[in-house]
């Protein structure tokens, strides 16, 4: 149904709707109620899928970091020069 006219009466927030078939509705804002129903089984599956997706992203990022030459060079750390070729004191 396509509506031709929709307006609200601002002091009360009542709705007046007229469609292109000549139907007319006036809905009082006090009679509008909302409810949200959640399917907990589906919500659980979505949470699991999100965790698996996050784990896949972390695994892919780790693989790319291991194959990145710049990152591997920084993981080795800076070269350290020891005095006297590494001899202890002497």
PyMOL Python script that loads the backbone (N, CA, C, O; Angstrom):
from pymol import cmd

cmd.read_pdbstr("""\
ATOM      1  N   UNK A   1       0.845  -1.173   0.000  1.00  0.00           N
ATOM      2  CA  UNK A   1       0.000   0.000   0.000  1.00  0.00           C
ATOM      3  C   UNK A   1       0.893   1.238   0.000  1.00  0.00           C
ATOM      4  O   UNK A   1       1.730   1.420   0.884  1.00  0.00           O
ATOM      5  N   UNK A   2       0.703   2.053  -0.972  1.00  0.00           N
ATOM      6  CA  UNK A   2       1.458   3.305  -1.053  1.00  0.00           C
ATOM      7  C   UNK A   2       0.610   4.401  -0.424  1.00  0.00           C
ATOM      8  O   UNK A   2      -0.563   4.569  -0.758  1.00  0.00           O
ATOM      9  N   UNK A   3       1.213   5.132   0.476  1.00  0.00           N
ATOM     10  CA  UNK A   3       0.435   6.197   1.108  1.00  0.00           C
ATOM     11  C   UNK A   3       0.573   7.490   0.307  1.00  0.00           C
ATOM     12  O   UNK A   3       1.647   7.824  -0.194  1.00  0.00           O
ATOM     13  N   UNK A   4      -0.515   8.185   0.208  1.00  0.00           N
ATOM     14  CA  UNK A   4      -0.524   9.440  -0.539  1.00  0.00           C
ATOM     15  C   UNK A   4      -0.277  10.620   0.380  1.00  0.00           C
ATOM     16  O   UNK A   4       0.247  11.649  -0.047  1.00  0.00           O
ATOM     17  N   UNK A   5      -0.652  10.472   1.637  1.00  0.00           N
ATOM     18  CA  UNK A   5      -0.526  11.582   2.574  1.00  0.00           C
ATOM     19  C   UNK A   5      -0.205  11.005   3.949  1.00  0.00           C
ATOM     20  O   UNK A   5      -0.852  10.063   4.408  1.00  0.00           O
ATOM     21  N   UNK A   6       0.776  11.570   4.581  1.00  0.00           N
ATOM     22  CA  UNK A   6       1.129  11.139   5.929  1.00  0.00           C
ATOM     23  C   UNK A   6       1.510  12.383   6.712  1.00  0.00           C
ATOM     24  O   UNK A   6       2.374  13.152   6.290  1.00  0.00           O
ATOM     25  N   UNK A   7       0.874  12.574   7.831  1.00  0.00           N
ATOM     26  CA  UNK A   7       1.244  13.711   8.675  1.00  0.00           C
ATOM     27  C   UNK A   7       1.013  13.342  10.125  1.00  0.00           C
ATOM     28  O   UNK A   7       0.234  12.443  10.441  1.00  0.00           O
ATOM     29  N   UNK A   8       1.690  14.037  10.981  1.00  0.00           N
ATOM     30  CA  UNK A   8       1.488  13.846  12.416  1.00  0.00           C
ATOM     31  C   UNK A   8       0.966  15.144  12.997  1.00  0.00           C
ATOM     32  O   UNK A   8       1.334  16.238  12.569  1.00  0.00           O
ATOM     33  N   UNK A   9       0.116  14.995  13.962  1.00  0.00           N
ATOM     34  CA  UNK A   9      -0.402  16.146  14.687  1.00  0.00           C
ATOM     35  C   UNK A   9       0.576  16.374  15.842  1.00  0.00           C
ATOM     36  O   UNK A   9       0.514  15.675  16.853  1.00  0.00           O
ATOM     37  N   UNK A  10       1.469  17.337  15.696  1.00  0.00           N
ATOM     38  CA  UNK A  10       2.600  17.491  16.610  1.00  0.00           C
ATOM     39  C   UNK A  10       2.257  17.619  18.094  1.00  0.00           C
ATOM     40  O   UNK A  10       3.000  17.077  18.912  1.00  0.00           O
ATOM     41  N   UNK A  11       1.192  18.295  18.491  1.00  0.00           N
ATOM     42  CA  UNK A  11       0.953  18.361  19.943  1.00  0.00           C
ATOM     43  C   UNK A  11       0.699  16.993  20.571  1.00  0.00           C
ATOM     44  O   UNK A  11       1.042  16.777  21.733  1.00  0.00           O
ATOM     45  N   UNK A  12       0.103  16.067  19.820  1.00  0.00           N
ATOM     46  CA  UNK A  12      -0.200  14.750  20.390  1.00  0.00           C
ATOM     47  C   UNK A  12       0.610  13.639  19.755  1.00  0.00           C
ATOM     48  O   UNK A  12       0.624  12.521  20.271  1.00  0.00           O
ATOM     49  N   UNK A  13       1.282  13.910  18.655  1.00  0.00           N
ATOM     50  CA  UNK A  13       2.006  12.923  17.863  1.00  0.00           C
ATOM     51  C   UNK A  13       1.087  11.856  17.285  1.00  0.00           C
ATOM     52  O   UNK A  13       1.539  10.752  16.982  1.00  0.00           O
ATOM     53  N   UNK A  14      -0.216  12.175  17.127  1.00  0.00           N
ATOM     54  CA  UNK A  14      -1.140  11.266  16.457  1.00  0.00           C
ATOM     55  C   UNK A  14      -0.818  11.251  14.968  1.00  0.00           C
ATOM     56  O   UNK A  14      -0.354  12.251  14.421  1.00  0.00           O
ATOM     57  N   UNK A  15      -1.064  10.118  14.310  1.00  0.00           N
ATOM     58  CA  UNK A  15      -0.755   9.980  12.890  1.00  0.00           C
ATOM     59  C   UNK A  15      -2.038   9.932  12.078  1.00  0.00           C
ATOM     60  O   UNK A  15      -3.018   9.301  12.474  1.00  0.00           O
ATOM     61  N   UNK A  16      -2.019  10.601  10.948  1.00  0.00           N
ATOM     62  CA  UNK A  16      -3.134  10.574  10.009  1.00  0.00           C
ATOM     63  C   UNK A  16      -2.556  10.137   8.659  1.00  0.00           C
ATOM     64  O   UNK A  16      -1.687  10.807   8.102  1.00  0.00           O
ATOM     65  N   UNK A  17      -3.045   9.011   8.142  1.00  0.00           N
ATOM     66  CA  UNK A  17      -2.515   8.442   6.912  1.00  0.00           C
ATOM     67  C   UNK A  17      -3.651   8.309   5.912  1.00  0.00           C
ATOM     68  O   UNK A  17      -4.730   7.821   6.246  1.00  0.00           O
ATOM     69  N   UNK A  18      -3.400   8.747   4.683  1.00  0.00           N
ATOM     70  CA  UNK A  18      -4.341   8.572   3.582  1.00  0.00           C
ATOM     71  C   UNK A  18      -3.573   7.945   2.430  1.00  0.00           C
ATOM     72  O   UNK A  18      -2.509   8.438   2.053  1.00  0.00           O
ATOM     73  N   UNK A  19      -4.106   6.848   1.858  1.00  0.00           N
ATOM     74  CA  UNK A  19      -3.393   6.209   0.757  1.00  0.00           C
ATOM     75  C   UNK A  19      -4.026   6.580  -0.580  1.00  0.00           C
ATOM     76  O   UNK A  19      -5.019   7.305  -0.635  1.00  0.00           O
ATOM     77  N   UNK A  20      -3.430   6.067  -1.657  1.00  0.00           N
ATOM     78  CA  UNK A  20      -3.895   6.420  -2.996  1.00  0.00           C
ATOM     79  C   UNK A  20      -5.182   5.695  -3.396  1.00  0.00           C
ATOM     80  O   UNK A  20      -5.683   5.923  -4.497  1.00  0.00           O
ATOM     81  N   UNK A  21      -5.732   4.831  -2.541  1.00  0.00           N
ATOM     82  CA  UNK A  21      -7.004   4.170  -2.794  1.00  0.00           C
ATOM     83  C   UNK A  21      -8.144   4.843  -2.047  1.00  0.00           C
ATOM     84  O   UNK A  21      -9.278   4.365  -2.071  1.00  0.00           O
ATOM     85  N   UNK A  22      -7.839   5.964  -1.375  1.00  0.00           N
ATOM     86  CA  UNK A  22      -8.868   6.695  -0.659  1.00  0.00           C
ATOM     87  C   UNK A  22      -9.097   6.205   0.763  1.00  0.00           C
ATOM     88  O   UNK A  22     -10.016   6.665   1.440  1.00  0.00           O
ATOM     89  N   UNK A  23      -8.268   5.278   1.216  1.00  0.00           N
ATOM     90  CA  UNK A  23      -8.392   4.816   2.594  1.00  0.00           C
ATOM     91  C   UNK A  23      -7.763   5.835   3.519  1.00  0.00           C
ATOM     92  O   UNK A  23      -6.776   6.483   3.171  1.00  0.00           O
ATOM     93  N   UNK A  24      -8.340   5.970   4.694  1.00  0.00           N
ATOM     94  CA  UNK A  24      -7.906   6.995   5.639  1.00  0.00           C
ATOM     95  C   UNK A  24      -7.777   6.347   7.015  1.00  0.00           C
ATOM     96  O   UNK A  24      -8.669   5.615   7.443  1.00  0.00           O
ATOM     97  N   UNK A  25      -6.671   6.614   7.706  1.00  0.00           N
ATOM     98  CA  UNK A  25      -6.467   6.069   9.046  1.00  0.00           C
ATOM     99  C   UNK A  25      -5.980   7.171   9.967  1.00  0.00           C
ATOM    100  O   UNK A  25      -5.126   7.976   9.596  1.00  0.00           O
ATOM    101  N   UNK A  26      -6.523   7.199  11.153  1.00  0.00           N
ATOM    102  CA  UNK A  26      -6.053   8.095  12.198  1.00  0.00           C
ATOM    103  C   UNK A  26      -5.669   7.216  13.381  1.00  0.00           C
ATOM    104  O   UNK A  26      -6.501   6.510  13.952  1.00  0.00           O
ATOM    105  N   UNK A  27      -4.417   7.276  13.728  1.00  0.00           N
ATOM    106  CA  UNK A  27      -3.883   6.412  14.780  1.00  0.00           C
ATOM    107  C   UNK A  27      -3.452   7.283  15.942  1.00  0.00           C
ATOM    108  O   UNK A  27      -2.640   8.193  15.779  1.00  0.00           O
ATOM    109  N   UNK A  28      -3.983   7.010  17.087  1.00  0.00           N
ATOM    110  CA  UNK A  28      -3.634   7.747  18.300  1.00  0.00           C
ATOM    111  C   UNK A  28      -2.284   7.243  18.808  1.00  0.00           C
ATOM    112  O   UNK A  28      -2.047   6.037  18.869  1.00  0.00           O
ATOM    113  N   UNK A  29      -1.415   8.164  19.165  1.00  0.00           N
ATOM    114  CA  UNK A  29      -0.077   7.781  19.611  1.00  0.00           C
ATOM    115  C   UNK A  29      -0.111   6.966  20.889  1.00  0.00           C
ATOM    116  O   UNK A  29       0.821   6.206  21.151  1.00  0.00           O
ATOM    117  N   UNK A  30      -1.147   7.099  21.685  1.00  0.00           N
ATOM    118  CA  UNK A  30      -1.227   6.313  22.920  1.00  0.00           C
ATOM    119  C   UNK A  30      -1.523   4.848  22.637  1.00  0.00           C
ATOM    120  O   UNK A  30      -1.348   4.008  23.519  1.00  0.00           O
ATOM    121  N   UNK A  31      -1.970   4.520  21.418  1.00  0.00           N
ATOM    122  CA  UNK A  31      -2.277   3.134  21.092  1.00  0.00           C
ATOM    123  C   UNK A  31      -1.139   2.451  20.346  1.00  0.00           C
ATOM    124  O   UNK A  31      -1.283   1.302  19.931  1.00  0.00           O
ATOM    125  N   UNK A  32      -0.024   3.127  20.170  1.00  0.00           N
ATOM    126  CA  UNK A  32       1.130   2.538  19.486  1.00  0.00           C
ATOM    127  C   UNK A  32       2.088   2.001  20.547  1.00  0.00           C
ATOM    128  O   UNK A  32       2.553   2.734  21.419  1.00  0.00           O
ATOM    129  N   UNK A  33       2.367   0.716  20.451  1.00  0.00           N
ATOM    130  CA  UNK A  33       3.275   0.070  21.395  1.00  0.00           C
ATOM    131  C   UNK A  33       4.295  -0.746  20.599  1.00  0.00           C
ATOM    132  O   UNK A  33       3.998  -1.244  19.513  1.00  0.00           O
ATOM    133  N   UNK A  34       5.456  -0.868  21.135  1.00  0.00           N
ATOM    134  CA  UNK A  34       6.487  -1.639  20.461  1.00  0.00           C
ATOM    135  C   UNK A  34       6.958  -2.800  21.315  1.00  0.00           C
ATOM    136  O   UNK A  34       6.894  -2.757  22.544  1.00  0.00           O
ATOM    137  N   UNK A  35       7.428  -3.827  20.649  1.00  0.00           N
ATOM    138  CA  UNK A  35       7.971  -4.992  21.337  1.00  0.00           C
ATOM    139  C   UNK A  35       9.091  -5.557  20.471  1.00  0.00           C
ATOM    140  O   UNK A  35       9.016  -5.522  19.242  1.00  0.00           O
ATOM    141  N   UNK A  36      10.105  -6.066  21.105  1.00  0.00           N
ATOM    142  CA  UNK A  36      11.199  -6.688  20.383  1.00  0.00           C
ATOM    143  C   UNK A  36      11.346  -8.119  20.887  1.00  0.00           C
ATOM    144  O   UNK A  36      11.462  -8.365  22.087  1.00  0.00           O
ATOM    145  N   UNK A  37      11.339  -9.037  19.963  1.00  0.00           N
ATOM    146  CA  UNK A  37      11.491 -10.450  20.308  1.00  0.00           C
ATOM    147  C   UNK A  37      12.791 -10.917  19.677  1.00  0.00           C
ATOM    148  O   UNK A  37      13.055 -10.654  18.504  1.00  0.00           O
ATOM    149  N   UNK A  38      13.593 -11.605  20.459  1.00  0.00           N
ATOM    150  CA  UNK A  38      14.892 -12.065  19.976  1.00  0.00           C
ATOM    151  C   UNK A  38      14.947 -13.582  20.033  1.00  0.00           C
ATOM    152  O   UNK A  38      14.591 -14.188  21.044  1.00  0.00           O
ATOM    153  N   UNK A  39      15.393 -14.188  18.947  1.00  0.00           N
ATOM    154  CA  UNK A  39      15.587 -15.626  18.905  1.00  0.00           C
ATOM    155  C   UNK A  39      16.978 -15.907  19.482  1.00  0.00           C
ATOM    156  O   UNK A  39      17.986 -15.662  18.819  1.00  0.00           O
ATOM    157  N   UNK A  40      17.032 -16.414  20.701  1.00  0.00           N
ATOM    158  CA  UNK A  40      18.311 -16.587  21.392  1.00  0.00           C
ATOM    159  C   UNK A  40      19.189 -17.638  20.723  1.00  0.00           C
ATOM    160  O   UNK A  40      20.414 -17.527  20.762  1.00  0.00           O
ATOM    161  N   UNK A  41      18.588 -18.655  20.110  1.00  0.00           N
ATOM    162  CA  UNK A  41      19.394 -19.652  19.401  1.00  0.00           C
ATOM    163  C   UNK A  41      20.103 -19.012  18.209  1.00  0.00           C
ATOM    164  O   UNK A  41      21.284 -19.269  17.974  1.00  0.00           O
ATOM    165  N   UNK A  42      19.383 -18.178  17.458  1.00  0.00           N
ATOM    166  CA  UNK A  42      19.998 -17.487  16.322  1.00  0.00           C
ATOM    167  C   UNK A  42      21.045 -16.485  16.796  1.00  0.00           C
ATOM    168  O   UNK A  42      22.091 -16.335  16.164  1.00  0.00           O
ATOM    169  N   UNK A  43      20.773 -15.803  17.897  1.00  0.00           N
ATOM    170  CA  UNK A  43      21.730 -14.849  18.450  1.00  0.00           C
ATOM    171  C   UNK A  43      23.017 -15.553  18.852  1.00  0.00           C
ATOM    172  O   UNK A  43      24.115 -15.038  18.638  1.00  0.00           O
ATOM    173  N   UNK A  44      22.869 -16.741  19.440  1.00  0.00           N
ATOM    174  CA  UNK A  44      24.049 -17.517  19.838  1.00  0.00           C
ATOM    175  C   UNK A  44      24.872 -17.891  18.607  1.00  0.00           C
ATOM    176  O   UNK A  44      26.098 -17.783  18.626  1.00  0.00           O
ATOM    177  N   UNK A  45      24.208 -18.329  17.539  1.00  0.00           N
ATOM    178  CA  UNK A  45      24.928 -18.688  16.318  1.00  0.00           C
ATOM    179  C   UNK A  45      25.638 -17.492  15.704  1.00  0.00           C
ATOM    180  O   UNK A  45      26.752 -17.621  15.195  1.00  0.00           O
ATOM    181  N   UNK A  46      25.002 -16.335  15.751  1.00  0.00           N
ATOM    182  CA  UNK A  46      25.630 -15.116  15.217  1.00  0.00           C
ATOM    183  C   UNK A  46      26.877 -14.775  16.024  1.00  0.00           C
ATOM    184  O   UNK A  46      27.906 -14.410  15.454  1.00  0.00           O
ATOM    185  N   UNK A  47      26.793 -14.890  17.345  1.00  0.00           N
ATOM    186  CA  UNK A  47      27.959 -14.590  18.197  1.00  0.00           C
ATOM    187  C   UNK A  47      29.104 -15.552  17.889  1.00  0.00           C
ATOM    188  O   UNK A  47      30.263 -15.140  17.837  1.00  0.00           O
ATOM    189  N   UNK A  48      28.787 -16.826  17.687  1.00  0.00           N
ATOM    190  CA  UNK A  48      29.818 -17.818  17.368  1.00  0.00           C
ATOM    191  C   UNK A  48      30.452 -17.498  16.019  1.00  0.00           C
ATOM    192  O   UNK A  48      31.675 -17.528  15.880  1.00  0.00           O
ATOM    193  N   UNK A  49      29.622 -17.191  15.028  1.00  0.00           N
ATOM    194  CA  UNK A  49      30.151 -16.853  13.701  1.00  0.00           C
ATOM    195  C   UNK A  49      31.048 -15.616  13.755  1.00  0.00           C
ATOM    196  O   UNK A  49      32.068 -15.557  13.068  1.00  0.00           O
ATOM    197  N   UNK A  50      30.670 -14.629  14.570  1.00  0.00           N
ATOM    198  CA  UNK A  50      31.493 -13.425  14.696  1.00  0.00           C
ATOM    199  C   UNK A  50      32.843 -13.758  15.343  1.00  0.00           C
ATOM    200  O   UNK A  50      33.876 -13.239  14.920  1.00  0.00           O
ATOM    201  N   UNK A  51      32.838 -14.619  16.361  1.00  0.00           N
ATOM    202  CA  UNK A  51      34.102 -15.017  17.003  1.00  0.00           C
ATOM    203  C   UNK A  51      34.986 -15.793  16.032  1.00  0.00           C
ATOM    204  O   UNK A  51      36.196 -15.571  15.983  1.00  0.00           O
ATOM    205  N   UNK A  52      34.387 -16.707  15.253  1.00  0.00           N
ATOM    206  CA  UNK A  52      35.165 -17.462  14.268  1.00  0.00           C
ATOM    207  C   UNK A  52      35.728 -16.531  13.196  1.00  0.00           C
ATOM    208  O   UNK A  52      36.874 -16.685  12.775  1.00  0.00           O
ATOM    209  N   UNK A  53      34.935 -15.582  12.764  1.00  0.00           N
ATOM    210  CA  UNK A  53      35.406 -14.615  11.770  1.00  0.00           C
ATOM    211  C   UNK A  53      36.586 -13.813  12.316  1.00  0.00           C
ATOM    212  O   UNK A  53      37.566 -13.582  11.609  1.00  0.00           O
ATOM    213  N   UNK A  54      36.486 -13.394  13.570  1.00  0.00           N
ATOM    214  CA  UNK A  54      37.572 -12.643  14.201  1.00  0.00           C
ATOM    215  C   UNK A  54      38.831 -13.500  14.296  1.00  0.00           C
ATOM    216  O   UNK A  54      39.934 -13.008  14.057  1.00  0.00           O
ATOM    217  N   UNK A  55      38.676 -14.784  14.644  1.00  0.00           N
ATOM    218  CA  UNK A  55      39.832 -15.682  14.732  1.00  0.00           C
ATOM    219  C   UNK A  55      40.476 -15.865  13.359  1.00  0.00           C
ATOM    220  O   UNK A  55      41.701 -15.911  13.253  1.00  0.00           O
ATOM    221  N   UNK A  56      39.660 -15.969  12.308  1.00  0.00           N
ATOM    222  CA  UNK A  56      40.203 -16.093  10.951  1.00  0.00           C
ATOM    223  C   UNK A  56      40.981 -14.841  10.556  1.00  0.00           C
ATOM    224  O   UNK A  56      42.042 -14.929   9.938  1.00  0.00           O
ATOM    225  N   UNK A  57      40.448 -13.682  10.914  1.00  0.00           N
ATOM    226  CA  UNK A  57      41.141 -12.425  10.602  1.00  0.00           C
ATOM    227  C   UNK A  57      42.489 -12.376  11.310  1.00  0.00           C
ATOM    228  O   UNK A  57      43.501 -12.017  10.708  1.00  0.00           O
ATOM    229  N   UNK A  58      42.498 -12.744  12.610  1.00  0.00           N
ATOM    230  CA  UNK A  58      43.764 -12.722  13.357  1.00  0.00           C
ATOM    231  C   UNK A  58      44.768 -13.714  12.766  1.00  0.00           C
ATOM    232  O   UNK A  58      45.956 -13.402  12.676  1.00  0.00           O
ATOM    233  N   UNK A  59      44.310 -14.910  12.359  1.00  0.00           N
ATOM    234  CA  UNK A  59      45.206 -15.911  11.776  1.00  0.00           C
ATOM    235  C   UNK A  59      45.775 -15.419  10.446  1.00  0.00           C
ATOM    236  O   UNK A  59      46.963 -15.595  10.176  1.00  0.00           O
ATOM    237  N   UNK A  60      44.941 -14.810   9.625  1.00  0.00           N
ATOM    238  CA  UNK A  60      45.401 -14.274   8.345  1.00  0.00           C
ATOM    239  C   UNK A  60      46.398 -13.141   8.561  1.00  0.00           C
ATOM    240  O   UNK A  60      47.413 -13.064   7.869  1.00  0.00           O
ATOM    241  N   UNK A  61      46.111 -12.264   9.517  1.00  0.00           N
ATOM    242  CA  UNK A  61      47.028 -11.165   9.811  1.00  0.00           C
ATOM    243  C   UNK A  61      48.368 -11.699  10.305  1.00  0.00           C
ATOM    244  O   UNK A  61      49.421 -11.173   9.943  1.00  0.00           O
ATOM    245  N   UNK A  62      48.330 -12.737  11.126  1.00  0.00           N
ATOM    246  CA  UNK A  62      49.575 -13.317  11.634  1.00  0.00           C
ATOM    247  C   UNK A  62      50.376 -13.956  10.503  1.00  0.00           C
ATOM    248  O   UNK A  62      51.598 -13.817  10.461  1.00  0.00           O
ATOM    249  N   UNK A  63      49.707 -14.654   9.587  1.00  0.00           N
ATOM    250  CA  UNK A  63      50.406 -15.244   8.444  1.00  0.00           C
ATOM    251  C   UNK A  63      51.041 -14.163   7.581  1.00  0.00           C
ATOM    252  O   UNK A  63      52.182 -14.310   7.144  1.00  0.00           O
ATOM    253  N   UNK A  64      50.320 -13.093   7.335  1.00  0.00           N
ATOM    254  CA  UNK A  64      50.877 -12.002   6.529  1.00  0.00           C
ATOM    255  C   UNK A  64      52.046 -11.330   7.228  1.00  0.00           C
ATOM    256  O   UNK A  64      53.023 -10.945   6.585  1.00  0.00           O
ATOM    257  N   UNK A  65      51.946 -11.189   8.552  1.00  0.00           N
ATOM    258  CA  UNK A  65      53.048 -10.568   9.300  1.00  0.00           C
ATOM    259  C   UNK A  65      54.291 -11.446   9.241  1.00  0.00           C
ATOM    260  O   UNK A  65      55.407 -10.931   9.167  1.00  0.00           O
ATOM    261  N   UNK A  66      54.114 -12.760   9.272  1.00  0.00           N
ATOM    262  CA  UNK A  66      55.271 -13.664   9.211  1.00  0.00           C
ATOM    263  C   UNK A  66      55.938 -13.645   7.844  1.00  0.00           C
ATOM    264  O   UNK A  66      57.141 -13.885   7.742  1.00  0.00           O
ATOM    265  N   UNK A  67      55.178 -13.362   6.796  1.00  0.00           N
ATOM    266  CA  UNK A  67      55.763 -13.335   5.455  1.00  0.00           C
ATOM    267  C   UNK A  67      56.209 -11.931   5.045  1.00  0.00           C
ATOM    268  O   UNK A  67      56.784 -11.765   3.969  1.00  0.00           O
ATOM    269  N   UNK A  68      55.962 -10.936   5.862  1.00  0.00           N
ATOM    270  CA  UNK A  68      56.354  -9.556   5.538  1.00  0.00           C
ATOM    271  C   UNK A  68      57.812  -9.346   5.911  1.00  0.00           C
ATOM    272  O   UNK A  68      58.187  -9.512   7.072  1.00  0.00           O
ATOM    273  N   UNK A  69      58.638  -8.981   4.935  1.00  0.00           N
ATOM    274  CA  UNK A  69      60.077  -8.841   5.189  1.00  0.00           C
ATOM    275  C   UNK A  69      60.395  -7.703   6.141  1.00  0.00           C
ATOM    276  O   UNK A  69      61.303  -7.825   6.963  1.00  0.00           O
ATOM    277  N   UNK A  70      59.667  -6.601   6.048  1.00  0.00           N
ATOM    278  CA  UNK A  70      59.932  -5.479   6.953  1.00  0.00           C
ATOM    279  C   UNK A  70      59.601  -5.856   8.394  1.00  0.00           C
ATOM    280  O   UNK A  70      60.357  -5.533   9.310  1.00  0.00           O
ATOM    281  N   UNK A  71      58.494  -6.527   8.593  1.00  0.00           N
ATOM    282  CA  UNK A  71      58.134  -6.921   9.957  1.00  0.00           C
ATOM    283  C   UNK A  71      59.095  -7.959  10.513  1.00  0.00           C
ATOM    284  O   UNK A  71      59.437  -7.916  11.695  1.00  0.00           O
ATOM    285  N   UNK A  72      59.534  -8.890   9.676  1.00  0.00           N
ATOM    286  CA  UNK A  72      60.506  -9.897  10.159  1.00  0.00           C
ATOM    287  C   UNK A  72      61.807  -9.241  10.565  1.00  0.00           C
ATOM    288  O   UNK A  72      62.441  -9.666  11.531  1.00  0.00           O
ATOM    289  N   UNK A  73      62.214  -8.215   9.845  1.00  0.00           N
ATOM    290  CA  UNK A  73      63.470  -7.522  10.185  1.00  0.00           C
ATOM    291  C   UNK A  73      63.346  -6.821  11.526  1.00  0.00           C
ATOM    292  O   UNK A  73      64.303  -6.805  12.301  1.00  0.00           O
ATOM    293  N   UNK A  74      62.186  -6.237  11.818  1.00  0.00           N
ATOM    294  CA  UNK A  74      62.031  -5.557  13.102  1.00  0.00           C
ATOM    295  C   UNK A  74      61.869  -6.550  14.250  1.00  0.00           C
ATOM    296  O   UNK A  74      62.194  -6.226  15.392  1.00  0.00           O
ATOM    297  N   UNK A  75      61.375  -7.744  13.966  1.00  0.00           N
ATOM    298  CA  UNK A  75      61.218  -8.742  15.029  1.00  0.00           C
ATOM    299  C   UNK A  75      62.559  -9.301  15.484  1.00  0.00           C
ATOM    300  O   UNK A  75      62.704  -9.735  16.627  1.00  0.00           O
ATOM    301  N   UNK A  76      63.544  -9.288  14.580  1.00  0.00           N
ATOM    302  CA  UNK A  76      64.876  -9.744  14.973  1.00  0.00           C
ATOM    303  C   UNK A  76      65.541  -8.783  15.932  1.00  0.00           C
ATOM    304  O   UNK A  76      66.438  -9.163  16.685  1.00  0.00           O
ATOM    305  N   UNK A  77      65.104  -7.545  15.906  1.00  0.00           N
ATOM    306  CA  UNK A  77      65.684  -6.540  16.787  1.00  0.00           C
ATOM    307  C   UNK A  77      66.916  -5.908  16.167  1.00  0.00           C
ATOM    308  O   UNK A  77      67.434  -6.379  15.154  1.00  0.00           O
ATOM    309  N   UNK A  78      67.371  -4.849  16.784  1.00  0.00           N
ATOM    310  CA  UNK A  78      68.551  -4.166  16.237  1.00  0.00           C
ATOM    311  C   UNK A  78      69.812  -4.980  16.504  1.00  0.00           C
ATOM    312  O   UNK A  78      69.883  -5.751  17.461  1.00  0.00           O
ATOM    313  N   UNK A  79      70.788  -4.793  15.652  1.00  0.00           N
ATOM    314  CA  UNK A  79      72.082  -5.454  15.859  1.00  0.00           C
ATOM    315  C   UNK A  79      72.772  -4.839  17.063  1.00  0.00           C
ATOM    316  O   UNK A  79      72.746  -3.622  17.245  1.00  0.00           O
ATOM    317  N   UNK A  80      73.381  -5.667  17.876  1.00  0.00           N
ATOM    318  CA  UNK A  80      74.076  -5.184  19.067  1.00  0.00           C
ATOM    319  C   UNK A  80      75.562  -5.486  18.910  1.00  0.00           C
ATOM    320  O   UNK A  80      75.966  -6.628  18.691  1.00  0.00           O
ATOM    321  N   UNK A  81      76.348  -4.448  19.026  1.00  0.00           N
ATOM    322  CA  UNK A  81      77.800  -4.624  18.958  1.00  0.00           C
ATOM    323  C   UNK A  81      78.329  -4.805  20.374  1.00  0.00           C
ATOM    324  O   UNK A  81      77.991  -4.045  21.282  1.00  0.00           O
ATOM    325  N   UNK A  82      79.143  -5.797  20.541  1.00  0.00           N
ATOM    326  CA  UNK A  82      79.736  -6.004  21.868  1.00  0.00           C
ATOM    327  C   UNK A  82      81.213  -5.598  21.787  1.00  0.00           C
ATOM    328  O   UNK A  82      81.894  -5.875  20.800  1.00  0.00           O
ATOM    329  N   UNK A  83      81.688  -4.942  22.839  1.00  0.00           N
ATOM    330  CA  UNK A  83      83.092  -4.528  22.810  1.00  0.00           C
ATOM    331  C   UNK A  83      84.026  -5.734  22.870  1.00  0.00           C
ATOM    332  O   UNK A  83      83.746  -6.725  23.545  1.00  0.00           O
ATOM    333  N   UNK A  84      85.114  -5.630  22.167  1.00  0.00           N
ATOM    334  CA  UNK A  84      86.167  -6.648  22.137  1.00  0.00           C
ATOM    335  C   UNK A  84      85.642  -7.991  21.649  1.00  0.00           C
ATOM    336  O   UNK A  84      86.072  -9.038  22.132  1.00  0.00           O
ATOM    337  N   UNK A  85      84.745  -7.969  20.726  1.00  0.00           N
ATOM    338  CA  UNK A  85      84.294  -9.202  20.098  1.00  0.00           C
ATOM    339  C   UNK A  85      83.553 -10.110  21.029  1.00  0.00           C
ATOM    340  O   UNK A  85      83.491 -11.313  20.773  1.00  0.00           O
ATOM    341  N   UNK A  86      82.988  -9.607  22.095  1.00  0.00           N
ATOM    342  CA  UNK A  86      82.192 -10.442  22.977  1.00  0.00           C
ATOM    343  C   UNK A  86      82.968 -11.085  24.103  1.00  0.00           C
ATOM    344  O   UNK A  86      82.421 -11.921  24.822  1.00  0.00           O
ATOM    345  N   UNK A  87      84.222 -10.722  24.280  1.00  0.00           N
ATOM    346  CA  UNK A  87      85.021 -11.302  25.357  1.00  0.00           C
ATOM    347  C   UNK A  87      84.662 -10.628  26.668  1.00  0.00           C
ATOM    348  O   UNK A  87      84.466  -9.414  26.700  1.00  0.00           O
ATOM    349  N   UNK A  88      84.573 -11.373  27.728  1.00  0.00           N
ATOM    350  CA  UNK A  88      84.201 -10.844  29.014  1.00  0.00           C
ATOM    351  C   UNK A  88      85.378 -10.127  29.673  1.00  0.00           C
ATOM    352  O   UNK A  88      86.264 -10.755  30.252  1.00  0.00           O
ATOM    353  N   UNK A  89      85.364  -8.821  29.573  1.00  0.00           N
ATOM    354  CA  UNK A  89      86.336  -7.994  30.274  1.00  0.00           C
ATOM    355  C   UNK A  89      87.728  -8.079  29.730  1.00  0.00           C
ATOM    356  O   UNK A  89      88.638  -7.458  30.280  1.00  0.00           O
ATOM    357  N   UNK A  90      87.925  -8.794  28.711  1.00  0.00           N
ATOM    358  CA  UNK A  90      89.233  -8.853  28.420  1.00  0.00           C
ATOM    359  C   UNK A  90      90.089  -9.022  27.394  1.00  0.00           C
ATOM    360  O   UNK A  90      91.304  -9.003  27.594  1.00  0.00           O
TER     361      UNK A  90
END
""", "prot")
cmd.dss("prot")
cmd.show_as("cartoon", "prot")
cmd.util.cbc("prot")
cmd.orient("prot")
